[in-house]
Amino acid sequence: MTLPGANQSIRYEPDEPCPPLIALSVGAQGVMLVLATIVLIVAITARAGNQDDSYLTWAVFASLVVAGALTALQASRFRRLGGGHILIMGPTPNYVAISVLALTAGGPALLASLTVAASLFYLGLSVWLPLVRRILTPVVSGTVLMLIAAAILPVALDRVNEVPEAAPAAAGPLAALVTLAAVVALSLRVSGSWRIWSPFIAIAAGCVVAVLFGAYDVEHIGDARWIGLPGSGFPGLDLTPGVDFWALLPAFVVVALVGSVKNIGDSIAIQQVSWRRPRVTDFRLVQGSLNTNGIGILLSGLAGTPPTSVYSSSSPSLINLTGVAARRVGYAVGALMVVLSLLPKVTAVLLAIPSPVMGAYLLTAVGILFVSGIQTVVSDGLDRGKALTVGIAFSVGVGLDNQTIGADLMGETWGPLLDNGMLAGALVAVLITQFVELTSRGRRARLRVDLHPSAVREIDEFLRGFAADIGWDEPAAQRLRSAGDETLASLLQQGGDRSVDGAPSLIVVARHSGTVVEMEFLAVFDEQNLEDRLAHLGEESQSAAGMEEGEISLRLLKHYASSVHHQKFHGLDVVTVQVSETG
């Protein structure tokens, strides 16, 4: 029998054994999806940062090794590392603008130091993810993604006019235009297996135009070895941070933290498309994915390359095309990337792509990133306040970028902090969002108790008083109190029998907005997800006499609450229950 909502196109789920030949074949397709992007992002960053060929060769090699190792690790579940799904990694456009600034200001050593420092903040966020989710809201994250796109745009456009002196001036714009037209046409019209080859076809079209105008340099392809390691180019770390380091560090941290929010969405998305039967998101796997992302950024910093992160669309696209979501594919992708890093001739072919073609390809990434920012903002609902926040923050960020207002006001040491549009826009978005949160009319209350049966009376009195303060009548107050009682009962059953001294802390936060009260229960567990169990209740048809006590409690909770969401993190559970005044 086919379950409602089941995805029958999935041939192999993550936990199912997949034949090695199929895993290798699908893994090769995954590499084809991202290989050009990896090499082009590194090349654009290095050339825009005025770096020589030795660094570029090293950066491509190191990026492939790091991306391969981390893609394989993402597929695993080793302690608190790995997302347990296919998550292809590599250098992303998010870091292009700030990486170019770092390379221009202090070379690869400065980029390495900043990337290592940013990775520490990223890893810290994965630990404290449950506590900062109300600061890095969709409005803040979406605004920063749009600002990142705006910052990358000049980098992409500057590449269009980079052609050999002997080539005519029209060569660059024409090659870029053909590449861009091919990318758009193929993205809109091709489907199936052709999607894998779309980037290469578009790039090849641009290269053909460049060849016709004499703007294609193949000298480095002939000089490259077939097999080998790069001879030099490793930059090392700058262990004596100066003014440039401190001026750019906040921007790196902001991009890393916002990138982590985007990576949360990537991890959730891959969990949704990898199984035949829809599942509630396991946030422990999300944290494992974030930890692996953080290690990827750290290793990229130690290697002196642009930061590595998850490619948002590549893994879901690969699964949709092939129907194979087995972890073995992740291992195959990682191994193939490492093998390709040892083939300089292959990477030399990609590095020979003319700059105008690279710039046009990056323009498509800029557009996708900007739209991703808009989607992130809209996903949380776009009311008047949020629209104003996004508009002001984006305007401030774009307006201050590359200005000298900060330097004029605060001097050359700390002024560049204010003149960084990405940082300024992010700060404005956070401040306005928190102002709205603190001054909203809805009432809030908080209670901290031990997660023990003795807490029933305290929570009941807390919710009774909260309902009275917001003016709810007796039936509505009773529903709120009953929902609180049943949520506590369900959590107590997950936690098992504990003494008062051994009971974890339980924090109950109640928020009133309109006709709805949202309750958050924060506790420490490592058991089954309540939301999964609630979903299963709708699929079962068992008699009340056959129900266990826990099932009765869950059914009552489903009756009293308008929605229940259970997010499981390492070391912390967050159960969010909404109760409507009107029932």
Secondary structure as UniProt FT lines:
FT   TURN            4..5
FT   TURN            8..9
FT   TURN            14..15
FT   HELIX           20..48
FT   TURN            49..50
FT   HELIX           53..75
FT   TURN            79..80
FT   STRAND          89..91
FT   HELIX           93..95
FT   HELIX           96..127
FT   HELIX           129..132
FT   TURN            133..135
FT   HELIX           138..159
FT   TURN            160..161
FT   TURN            165..166
FT   TURN            169..170
FT   HELIX           171..189
FT   TURN            192..193
FT   HELIX           194..212
FT   TURN            213..214
FT   HELIX           219..223
FT   HELIX           243..273
FT   HELIX           283..303
FT   STRAND          308..310
FT   TURN            312..313
FT   HELIX           314..322
FT   HELIX           327..341
FT   HELIX           344..351
FT   HELIX           355..379
FT   HELIX           384..400
FT   TURN            401..402
FT   HELIX           405..419
FT   HELIX           421..439
FT   STRAND          444..450
FT   HELIX           453..455
FT   HELIX           456..469
FT   TURN            470..471
FT   HELIX           474..495
FT   TURN            500..502
FT   STRAND          505..513
FT   TURN            514..515
FT   STRAND          516..523
FT   HELIX           530..537
FT   TURN            538..539
FT   HELIX           544..546
FT   HELIX           549..560
FT   STRAND          563..569
FT   TURN            570..571
FT   STRAND          572..580
FT   TURN            581..582
//
